[in-house]
Amino acid sequence: MTIDIQWPEGITTEHFLDQYWQRKPLLIPQAFANFNNPLDPDELAGLACDEDANARFMEQQQDGQWRMCHGPFDDDFFAAVSGNQWSVLVSDVEKLLPDFQSWLQPFRFLPDWRIDDLMVSYAPVGGSVGAHVDQYDVFLLQADGARDWHIENQPRESATASISSSISLLSDFSADQTMHLQAGDMLYLPPGFAHHGIAAQEPCMTWSIGFRAPTAAELLPAVLHNICESPLAGQRFIDPSRARTEHPGRITAADLQQLRELLRQALSADDKTLDHWIISALTSGADAQTDPPTDDTSPAASLMPNSYKRFLYTVDTGQARLYVDGRMYHCSVALAQAICDRQLLPADLPATLDNTDRDLIDTLAGNELLVPCDDRQH
């Protein structure tokens, strides 16, 4: 099934990237032809109760304070919910329901490493999650009902946390415009644009396709771990020409210079090594889950990437380095493209590959990094 974004008249994908991406919001009326939401509220509530779900419940209380509860929830939790000032949100829906991965395909004009997840939220009339700022790009698809999006016209450099809670909500939000989205409409918001979405007219369901934007602080732990494991980090301070000191409490400029140089040497990874560490970090995930086991373990089965794992590759001198779950494997470009670009290994593909590639396929399948699939889903 091919799904394409129906851009507004006069806008192409290239025009969107040139004029809107990370620059300004864009309303995309009826973004997908004949869109019909395949997920109903009861199914979403069921997902929020799944033990593997990353689910949240946000509610504005009578005194204006906000509370946020983390799932997974149970039936008793939802039975106790009252009023209409609340929302339930479930992240990583495309992992919990692999069929929903097809709804990320229209956004693959951007690289996979930037695409984060599909989050689905539900709110009764008047429900919201409060005014806030996201520090990443997001496409907000109205799947059911209607929602009014109140938006500030200029991005904020920083967000002001609400005094009512530790939730990062805005206490000084002032909308410049309001966009009314009905089922099938989609709104693109760049990072930093404060917004507040309120369910209007009828209960609504909104899909949020979010994009990863890692900070240096998020990448540094993994990179520093690799640096600490490298031989350069094992070099020790030496001072064979040490002279007698008259001030034992003083650290001299010469000592500091040598210590600085020791650190600089440890940090002096070449580009290829640093690239390897970065991609390993990008493909490492906190997700311990794997797709449910399947009875179709025949070697003739077509395979697809495990939806809980991240796959990336680079090409160097005609060969590929495939990264998955923080590890790197050597393989042919053809195999890397099949896994990462097409996200499908047809059953007849291994016959066209060499023994190294076939062994890697067996290894990845044995570790449940590649799982059986139905070709018709692709």
Phi, psi and omega in degrees: 000124179261126179240126180237146174286130176268090182295154174302157182304133179089356181245129173249174176302317180296320179294320177300313181295325184281327189249336188241321186305120182061020180239307185204157182292159176215127173271130181240090181297139178043064188295332180233127183299130175056039181295134177223116184298118180275002185238126179257166185302322180296322178294322178295318177298322177297320177298321180295342178265353180294137184295339179266000187283143169261090188239149177224153174232124180240136184218135172266122185272174187299329180275007179090349178289152177251146171232146178232129177245141179258138177279188004289151182258184173223175184299325180296325180298311182290330178295334182271355181285135179221173180072194183226008182266057184210165175213148172242134185232137177233120178270166175057039181297327181292344175273318178291325179234088187305334178300335182284353175300333179297337180278355171268343182303319181299343184260010181275017163284355171249152184294148182302326184293341178274335181283127183265289184197175172252115176254138179241133179235151177230141177212140171288173180304127181092349181283151180200183172244013179087164178285132184204175178236133173258139179263034177210161177287147179211139170255126183250104182263123177281110186270324178213153177067206182220152179217137174265123178256115176265127192227142169274145187279344182238143179290151177262144175281333178209156180257145177264120181288143176296141178287351185277344184194177176276356177290137185280077177250164186262131177264354183232034182286134178217106186288143174261337181207159177232131177245129181261113181255130174252171184308127180100342177280154180221142180240128173262132177233126174285171178298146170090352180273112180296140182209158181215113181257128182235128178298130186236143172072316182204161177307145186226156175234131182236134174261133178241116176261105186260157184237133181291139175219080187295144173270163175300324180296330179283328180277329187301318182304316180292319180294316180295326176300316179293321178299316181294336179271352183278156180300326181298327181288344180275354178293139186249149175299132175229152180211065182294342181257025183297131176262159178299137178255144175262352183227081186297340179275356185259137171258125189277163176298324179294319178296316179297321179299318180292322178293322176299317181294324177300316179292318181298322178295320179294330182270000189270052176289143176286168186301319183297318179293316180296320176301317180300315180295320182295312182294324175300318179294320182293330182265353176281134180231159177278352184289120177266351185286158170230162177300149180303145179301151179236151179284345184274085180251015180298138178297346180272358182287145170289151184237155176220158178297142173301127186292347179270357185245157178253134181239131174218160175214158171234160180239132181217118179050046173082358178240158182251148168248113183266128179246132175210131177055036175085357181249155181245139178228143174271138178199179177284158176298322181300317180291317180298319180294320179297317182288313190267316184278309183271342178057035180203132172247098179302154184300332182269359182294314183306330181296338181267357185253166179276177185298325180298315178295317181296321177297322179294319177302316178298318180296313181295320179293321179296331178266010179060026173275332167246135183231153179297151180213174176256120182307330184292344178284350184244000000 
